[in-house]
Amino acid sequence: MKKLVFILAAIMAFNVQAQNSKPAEKLLNEVSKKVKSYDNMVIEFKYALDNSKENVHQETRGDVSIDGDKYVLNLMGTTQMFDGKKIYTIIPEDEEINISNYSEDDTNSITPSKMFTFYEDGYNYDMDITQNVNGREIQYVKLTPKDSNAEIKNILLGIDKQTKNIYNLIQTQENGTKVTITVKSFKTDQPLAKNLFTFDEDRYSNYYINRLD
């Protein structure tokens, strides 16, 4: 789930430092400014993983609610929640909950709320192709890791040029695995429940709770 959160973070990561990429910088800044004006975001998405060499194809749907530093992510039957201090991974199939402290210095602990800055210093970027998708003009920005040993080969971030919202993200890894996240619904400033980001241990009396810290 931590790796998945890292991928989801890239859906909305915009504050990238300019590297001779003025058009890309301008577009990313426009999207960043718009997204930062929201009080909260509720995103429904389609998640697909493909590796033709290994004959692997997986496809599912998920959703994430984000309010400031807090989030709740639902995917593949698992819920991960961050209340601002601790990360709770709830696995109903195993009746297990993993609880860990959030560390800003831990690169594996990137949260969706950090999606605006997580690769500020780690990627070069530039404009890529433009595609027409059901009447929407999608402009792709290509991000390439500065670290030559990175597992990620590149990331394509698709942006609706009219609305300045994210349409999709395509991450290609060095081993040929491709992860595509397509935003199906993007809602902002929603009336979220006050206890949405509060972990209630009493609700999980039958679960094994694994405190990792």
N, C-alpha and C positions, 0 to 999 in steps of 0.2 A: 504493500500500500504506500510506503514511503516513496518508492520509485514512481508510482503512479501519480502521487501528489506532485512530484517534481515535474512530470510531464504536463499535468494539468496547469501547473504554475506558468508554463510557457504560453498557455492560451492567451493570457492577458499581459504578458511581460513587455513593457514598452519603453521604459526610460533607459535607452541604450546610448552610450557615448558615441558621438559622431566620429567616423573613420573615413573621411572623404566620400560620404554617402548622403549628400544633401537631400535628394528626393525622398530617400528612405527615412532619414532623420525627421523630415517635415511630417511625413505621414504618421510615423510612430508617435511623434509628439502630439499630433492632433487627436489620436486615439487615446493616448495617456491622459490628456487634459479632460476628455469627455468622461472616461471611466472614473477618474478621481473625484468627479462631481457627484457620484452616486453615494447614497448612504449605505446601501447594501446591494448585493447581486444574488440572483437565484438562476443557476444555469443548468439546463438539461442538455445532455450531449450523447452522441453515439461514439463508442470506443471500438476500434478495429485494430487487430494485430495480424500481420501477414509476414510469412517467410516462405517464399516459393521453393527455396532449396530444401527446406525441411518439410514442405507440404503442410504448413500450418496456417490455419485461418480461424480467428476467433472474433466474434462480434457481439457486443452487448450494449446496453444503455445504462446511464448513470445520471446523477445530479449532484450539485454542490451548492450550498448556501454560504455566503461570505458576508461578514459584517465586521469591518475593521480587521483586527488580528484574528478573529474567531472564524471557525468554519465547521461545517458538517458535510462530509462526503459519503455518498452511498454508491457502491459499485460492487458487482459480482457477489451480492449477498453479504457484504461486509460494510460496516459503518465506521468511519474514522472521524473523530471530533477533536477540535482544539479549542480549549476554553480561555486561551491566552497564557496559560502556564503549563498545562499538561496535555499530552496527546493520548487519546483513548481509542484503541482499535477493538471494535466489538465484532466478534465472529459467532453468530448464532448457530451455525452448523456444528461447531465444536464446543458450544457453550463456554466460550473463553473470552476474556478481556485482557488486553495488554495495555498497561499504563506506563508512560515514560515522561520524563521532564523534557520540555522543549529547550534546545540549546541553539542559540543563534549562530554559534560558531560551527555547528555540525552541518555539513553540506547535505547530509541525508535528511535533515529536519526542515527542509524548505517547505513552507506552508503556502496555500493558495493566496493568502493575504500578502505574501512577499512577492507575488507574481509580477509586480511592477518593476522590480529592481534586481531579481536574482541573477541575471546574466549581464549586468552592466559592464563588468570587466572581463567577461569570459568569452565573448563572441565578436567576430567581425560580421558585418551585415551589409546588404545591398538590395536594390530592387530586383525582382525576378519577373516572371511572366504575369500576364493579365489574362483571366479567363472569364467567359460569360457563363454564369450558372443560373439557369432559370430566370434570365432577364436581369440578374444582378452582376455587376462588374466587380470581380474579385481580383484585387492586386496582391501578389505574393511578395513577401520580403524574405530573403534567404539569409539564414544565420549559420555561420561556420565557426566551430570552436577554435580558439587560439591555441589550445593544448593539442598538439599533434597526437597525443596518446589517448585522447578522449574516446569513450565508447560511442558517442554520438558523432555521426558523419556530418549531418546538417539538419536544420530545421527550416521548414517552409511555413510561414505564418500568413494565412489568407485573410485579407481585410476587405470588407465591403466598402468601396470607395465613396458611396453615397452616404451611408449611415455612420461610417467610421467604427463599425462594430466588427468583432472577430467572426469570421465564417468557419474557419477550420485551422487545424495545425497538423502538419505531416512531419514526423520525426523519423529519420533514417539512421540506423545504427551501422557500425562498421561490419557487423556480422550478417548484414542483409535484412535484418528485421525492420519492418516498417510499422510504426504506430500512427494511426490517423484518428484524431478527435474532431468531430464535427458538431458544432453548436446547433442544437435543434430548437432551443428556446432560451431567450436571454431576457430576464425580467429584472427591473431595478426598483429600488425604494419600496420594497414590499413590507406588509405588516407582519413581521416575523414574531413568533411566540417568544415571550420573555425568557422562557427556560430552554429555548432551542439549543443553546450552547452550554447547558449545565448538565453535568454527569450526575445521575441519581443512582448510587450504588444499590439502594434498596430495591430497585426494579430488577436487579440481576442476582437475586439471592441464590439461584441454582447454578450460577456461572463460576468457573474457576477464574480468579483474578490474579494475574501475573504482574506484579509491580517490578518493573525492570530497573528502577533506580533506587 
